[in-house]
């Protein structure tokens, strides 16, 4: 890969961070993604790639581009490469630098979005521009999407696009996005984690209804008390473990690197050796249900008729019905449940041409690399693309320093990415486009 492309990836990451694209969630106005989308459009159009910017709401902007240069095999279905330009908010007083400065120091690019995920946006932009300049077409046609609103589940971004313009991506069979391809050093060996699956998402509202009355009187039909019982039951519930094939593959590779056989009895102890990533991996051993919001009452001496809570549910792919049935059993008969927002579990195969291309691309630049599938506990825009029948993978190939706490960078204070890791991503992802 050219020095110019690596330099552009660093420059573009820094510049994209400077656009405050904070996403405050539904119903809360923020700056939107328009400026970042226009920045990307300008640099794509500079090399002759036309773009479309769609707005689901004012300034909530998603960019789509079709790149099908002469020399690529147009008989192959297009590959969807997607990133999002929104970021979670950052409280500047908590950071050691301005979170929207894109400052470059100590071998890192600093700022909100450096990992999640303006780094990959910049890598893709730099690679595409370099390939156009040097007349190096990819193996197959490419569809580029830089979406809005991923950090809120995508109703104003990927969800909106698939509902309103599914034709733009209808011929894609595979997609590449975030939260995969990064290295994890285990017993001196680098494992590169390719995301082949994501847990499903179900944000639920729990509603308890009772008899309103004066707070000084006895009341055996108290909505607050019933809701509290349900929340306590949720917090104390022990979900049974179920190993998804991607999770099993990951555990097998970790065990091989450590020279041990990981069993159900030793999993938790073994994962603790992996550092902070163990939190993410442990959350994929079972369904999870986490209370996040409570609402009840309007005065200290009035028993309210209704009490509500929101809980964040994440279920293993293919086990939605089982998960919801168990939730109903946990909360009891006196509390009812409504689904506020749901996105499906996602899963794609391992050991197929696209994952073999990923393996080759990384090993061309890190010959000692070991590849493994894994299951993501969170979610990405892949949940939307999968509804179109697209097989989705997480593949941002980052060779990370052993002491770099990658997981804590997601939505964390002082988010930053090593420049050398970003340059590795440029080299490896560029190679991947020759292979698949």
C-alpha positions, 0 to 999 in steps of 0.5 A: 500500500502506498505511503500516501494512502496510509497518510490519508487514513491518519489525516482523515481519521483526525479530520472526521473526529473534528466533526462533532456527530454526537448522537444523544438518542431518540427525541434529543436534537444533536448536531447530526451527521451531515457535515461528516457525510459531506466531507466523505462525499467531497473526497469520493467525488474528488476521484470521480465516485458519485455519491448520494446523501439521504436524510431521514430527518434534517442533518441525519445523513447517510451517504451511499456510493456505488463503486464499480470501476472498469477492471472489476468483475461485474459478474460477481455480486457487490460487496457492501462496506459500511461504517457509521459517522455518528458517535456517542457523546463525550463529556470534555471535562472527563478527557485529558484532551478535547474529545473532538480535537482529533489530536495526534500525539504519542503515536495515537490519534485521540478523540471520540470516534477514533475506534468507534468508528471513524478510523474505519471510515477513514481507512476505507476512504483512503483505500478507495481514493488510492485505488482510483489514483493508481488504477487498481480496481477491486475484485468485485463491485463495491457498495459504500454506506456511511450511515447515521444513527448507528449508536441509537440502533439505526432508526434514522440510518440503516433501518431507515435506508433498508425500509426506504431504499432497499434497492440500493443494496439488493444485489449485495450478498456480503457485508463488512463492518465494525468490531472484528478483525482486531488482534488479541495477544494470548500467551504470546500469540496474536489471535485476530477475532473475526466477528461472524455473529451478533446477539439479538437486541430487545429493549423492553418496557416492564409495566406494573399496575396497581391501586393508587392511594395515600402513602400513609395507608396499607396497600397490598396492590402497590405497583412500585413494589411489584416492579421492584420485585421484578427488577430484583428477580432480573438482577439475581437471575442466572442465565444458563450457558449456551455456546453459539458455534462462533463462541465455541470456535473462539474458546477452542482457539483461545484454549489452543493458544493457552495449551488447555482444554476449556470446559464449561467449568473452567470457562470463566476462570480461563477468560479472566486471563484475557483482560478487559475483553473478558467482559465482552466475551463472558456476555456472549455465553448466555442471554443477558437482561440488564435494568437501565431505567426506572419511572414511577410516581409524582409525589412522596405521599402518593402511591402511583397506579403505574410503575415502569422500567426499561431493560436491555435484553440481548439474546443469542442468535436463533434463541429469541423465543426462548429468551422472551419466554424466560423473561416473562417467567422471571418478571412474574404475572403481575408485570407485563412486558412491551418490546420498545425496540428490537433488532435480530441476532446475526450470524454468518458462516466461517471457513468460507471464501470471504473468511479465507480472504480475510485470513490471507489478507492479515497473514500477508502482513502478520505471518504468525497470525491466528484467526478465529470467529467470535460472537459480539455481545453488542450490535451494529448496522449488520442487523439491518443489512441482514434483513436483506439477506446479506451475510455480515462480518466484522472486519477492521484488521487492526494489529494492536499492541499487547498492552493496549486496552482495546475494549475500553476504548469503545465509548470510553474516556480518552478514546484513541487508536495507535497510528501503527494499527491504523496503517496495518488496517490500510495494508490488510484491508486493501489486500482483502479487496484483491482477494474477495 
